[in-house]
Amino acid sequence: MSTLPFDPSQLGYNADVVVIGGGLSGLTTAYRLVQKGVDVVVLEARDRPGGRMASGTFNGESYDLGAQWIAPHATQLRKLTHELGIPLTMQYHDGVSDIYLHKKHHTFKQRVPMLSPAATLDRGRILRKLNRLATSMQVPTNKVIEQINTLDQMSFAWWLKQTCRHQATVAWFTMLCRVHFHAEPSEISLIYIIDQVQAFQKAEHLFLARPAYQHERVVGGTQRIGERLAQHLRPHITLDAPVLAIRQDDNGVTAYSRGASFRARFAVIALPPAVAEQIYFEPHLPPGRDALNQRILMGRAIEAVLCYDYPFWREHEKSGFMMSDEGPAVMVHDVSPATNTEGALACLIAGNAASHWGAQPRGERLRALVQQLSGWLGNEAGAYRGMIERDWNGERWNRGSIGFMPPGTSSFVHSINMSVGRIHWAGSEASSQWTGTLEGAVDAGERAAAEVITHLHEQGLLKQA
Ligand SMILES: Cc1cc2nc3c(=O)[nH]c(=O)nc-3n(C[C@H](O)[C@H](O)[C@H](O)COP(=O)(O)OP(=O)(O)OC[C@H]3O[C@@H](n4cnc5c(N)ncnc54)[C@H](O)[C@@H]3O)c2cc1C
């Protein structure tokens, strides 16, 4: 007997497709479907579209407090921003950058930061090893599956400890793990890392920091992408509509929000799996999918932007880019507005540091950040005008920042984008390439839209080519 309030099969359809989640992935799905003439409704839990693309303002300027950078390889995302008429700007990189690693201070001007000669060689060796492992596991023969199961028992931290010849190399990969996954290497399966090397095409894209990621930014903040997509979808998007339950039957899907239900032929769930896990499904999800939703954990991150009268570090020929394995910030970037109205440094606190500093009062966090920045840029760093920040840890509608898989979970991953009857999966975590990034979100959204379009064609419900 149904435990849901009423029998939805008595209702007509509100739309052909209900998209659950109005982040970049869900909005991309809906945008592509609407372009094909499909009737869509997007249900978004928050009072704004965009999800992990979120900005904050200081003194009238908008700064990213979630996703920020567009990587050189992000072709689908770049195509989308171009279609939407959203301008991008190059990340400022001129001058000297700094790395504090394993109690040593390195400076660099070139794009790939150098460590000591021995550690640089060791880092290259580890990158090549990761690339070789990723290539050797592309075809799932019985031998490969056996190897996957063996390597999946190891954390990335354990493997680094066994494989690196220098402690500085371990420290390097630990720092980059925090930058990319917002998690500690001890939390992440080695197989997940190898899977991500495949998803990012080569280990250098994950573990050399620049030029992999921090290439361009959206003028006015990435939230603009969500706002612009939502404008295009205006009659089709409902905000403040968290989906609490989903019922599927032979003819369609019903999504239940607070006091309202939405009936469609198909559903696309564009949420991090850990968030989808909170939804009540009827019938219950197949065991493999349910287990997967429980096993993709979310990283922890706080993004803080400190604002200054002007980018004073540029006068000292500093780029405003810094990475540190001691923290609180693991990575800092110059995100000063192009208008030159003020200077701004974006500080990413990630992994264990995010758990620790997230539990401290705001004033303590600010004091610790200013102390770190002063150690790097001198006393002028203390003359900040203000700080805006966002702590993604435990936000109800994200449950953290970026998904990753712990050891012992690789056998569950194959169901990540397998539809369950009329339910299809989007969301950055469900992308097989550039997973966990904006590009991954667009990729998964485009894929889910294509899947649903195929079904609608098959059922003769879509005439348009
Ligand atoms: C601090 C931080 C920094 C990052 N930096 C970068 C970067 O520089 N470059 C990059 O490429 N990527 C970055 N990322 C990752 C990037 O933000 C994500 O990969 C991408 O935005 C995910 O989009 P999505 O649509 O898959 O998920 P989300 O953005 O999480 O969208 C899911 C949406 O679903 C909504 N929702 C949740 N539950 C429900 C429900 N029950 N019913 C209805 N709606 C619901 C949420 O409110 C949300 O809007 C960063 C992420 C964080 C947190």
The ligand as an SDF file (V2000), in Angstrom:
LIG
                    3D

 53 58  0  0  0  0  0  0  0  0999 V2000
   33.8300   25.6810   -2.5270 C   0  0  0  0  0  0  0  0  0  0  0  0
   33.7090   25.0780   -3.9030 C   0  0  0  0  0  0  0  0  0  0  0  0
   34.6040   25.4500   -4.8840 C   0  0  0  0  0  0  0  0  0  0  0  0
   34.5090   24.8980   -6.1680 C   0  0  0  0  0  0  0  0  0  0  0  0
   35.3580   25.3410   -7.1410 N   0  0  0  0  0  0  0  0  0  0  0  0
   35.1880   24.9370   -8.4100 C   0  0  0  0  0  0  0  0  0  0  0  0
   35.9360   25.5450   -9.4640 C   0  0  0  0  0  0  0  0  0  0  0  0
   36.7190   26.4870   -9.2410 O   0  0  0  0  0  0  0  0  0  0  0  0
   35.7390   25.0910  -10.7360 N   0  0  0  0  0  0  0  0  0  0  0  0
   34.8570   24.0670  -11.0250 C   0  0  0  0  0  0  0  0  0  0  0  0
   34.7350   23.6970  -12.1870 O   0  0  0  0  0  0  0  0  0  0  0  0
   34.1020   23.5050  -10.0340 N   0  0  0  0  0  0  0  0  0  0  0  0
   34.2450   23.9190   -8.7450 C   0  0  0  0  0  0  0  0  0  0  0  0
   33.4600   23.4030   -7.7520 N   0  0  0  0  0  0  0  0  0  0  0  0
   32.5160   22.3030   -8.0940 C   0  0  0  0  0  0  0  0  0  0  0  0
   31.2490   22.8260   -8.7700 C   0  0  0  0  0  0  0  0  0  0  0  0
   30.6980   23.8330   -7.9910 O   0  0  0  0  0  0  0  0  0  0  0  0
   30.2390   21.6950   -8.9000 C   0  0  0  0  0  0  0  0  0  0  0  0
   30.8140   20.5890   -9.5580 O   0  0  0  0  0  0  0  0  0  0  0  0
   28.9990   22.0910   -9.7040 C   0  0  0  0  0  0  0  0  0  0  0  0
   28.5550   23.3880   -9.4010 O   0  0  0  0  0  0  0  0  0  0  0  0
   27.9160   21.0720   -9.3860 C   0  0  0  0  0  0  0  0  0  0  0  0
   26.7050   21.3800  -10.0510 O   0  0  0  0  0  0  0  0  0  0  0  0
   25.4780   20.3840   -9.8940 P   0  0  0  0  0  0  0  0  0  0  0  0
   24.3500   20.9670  -10.6230 O   0  0  0  0  0  0  0  0  0  0  0  0
   25.9120   19.0100  -10.2260 O   0  0  0  0  0  0  0  0  0  0  0  0
   25.1830   20.3300   -8.3280 O   0  0  0  0  0  0  0  0  0  0  0  0
   24.6620   21.4920   -7.3750 P   0  0  0  0  0  0  0  0  0  0  0  0
   25.2660   22.7810   -7.7500 O   0  0  0  0  0  0  0  0  0  0  0  0
   24.9220   20.9900   -5.9970 O   0  0  0  0  0  0  0  0  0  0  0  0
   23.1140   21.5610   -7.6590 O   0  0  0  0  0  0  0  0  0  0  0  0
   22.1890   20.7410   -7.0080 C   0  0  0  0  0  0  0  0  0  0  0  0
   20.9650   21.6020   -6.7220 C   0  0  0  0  0  0  0  0  0  0  0  0
   19.9520   20.7890   -6.1780 O   0  0  0  0  0  0  0  0  0  0  0  0
   19.2970   21.4990   -5.1310 C   0  0  0  0  0  0  0  0  0  0  0  0
   18.6730   20.4880   -4.2740 N   0  0  0  0  0  0  0  0  0  0  0  0
   19.2430   19.7340   -3.3090 C   0  0  0  0  0  0  0  0  0  0  0  0
   18.3410   18.8820   -2.7860 N   0  0  0  0  0  0  0  0  0  0  0  0
   17.1780   19.1060   -3.4450 C   0  0  0  0  0  0  0  0  0  0  0  0
   15.8800   18.5280   -3.3630 C   0  0  0  0  0  0  0  0  0  0  0  0
   15.6030   17.5350   -2.5010 N   0  0  0  0  0  0  0  0  0  0  0  0
   14.9210   19.0040   -4.1760 N   0  0  0  0  0  0  0  0  0  0  0  0
   15.1700   20.0030   -5.0630 C   0  0  0  0  0  0  0  0  0  0  0  0
   16.3800   20.5780   -5.1790 N   0  0  0  0  0  0  0  0  0  0  0  0
   17.3870   20.1230   -4.3970 C   0  0  0  0  0  0  0  0  0  0  0  0
   20.4070   22.2960   -4.4880 C   0  0  0  0  0  0  0  0  0  0  0  0
   19.8910   23.3940   -3.7840 O   0  0  0  0  0  0  0  0  0  0  0  0
   21.2440   22.6940   -5.6930 C   0  0  0  0  0  0  0  0  0  0  0  0
   20.8160   23.9260   -6.2310 O   0  0  0  0  0  0  0  0  0  0  0  0
   33.5090   23.9310   -6.4620 C   0  0  0  0  0  0  0  0  0  0  0  0
   32.6050   23.5630   -5.4710 C   0  0  0  0  0  0  0  0  0  0  0  0
   32.6890   24.1320   -4.2040 C   0  0  0  0  0  0  0  0  0  0  0  0
   31.6810   23.7600   -3.1600 C   0  0  0  0  0  0  0  0  0  0  0  0
  1  2  1  0
  2  3  1  0
  2 52  2  0
  3  4  2  0
  4  5  1  0
  4 50  1  0
  5  6  2  0
  6  7  1  0
  6 13  1  0
  7  8  2  0
  7  9  1  0
  9 10  1  0
 10 11  2  0
 10 12  1  0
 12 13  2  0
 13 14  1  0
 14 15  1  0
 14 50  1  0
 15 16  1  0
 16 17  1  0
 16 18  1  0
 18 19  1  0
 18 20  1  0
 20 21  1  0
 20 22  1  0
 22 23  1  0
 23 24  1  0
 24 25  2  0
 24 26  1  0
 24 27  1  0
 27 28  1  0
 28 29  2  0
 28 30  1  0
 28 31  1  0
 31 32  1  0
 32 33  1  0
 33 34  1  0
 33 48  1  0
 34 35  1  0
 35 36  1  0
 35 46  1  0
 36 37  1  0
 36 45  1  0
 37 38  2  0
 38 39  1  0
 39 40  1  0
 39 45  2  0
 40 41  1  0
 40 42  2  0
 42 43  1  0
 43 44  2  0
 44 45  1  0
 46 47  1  0
 46 48  1  0
 48 49  1  0
 50 51  2  0
 51 52  1  0
 52 53  1  0
M  END
$$$$
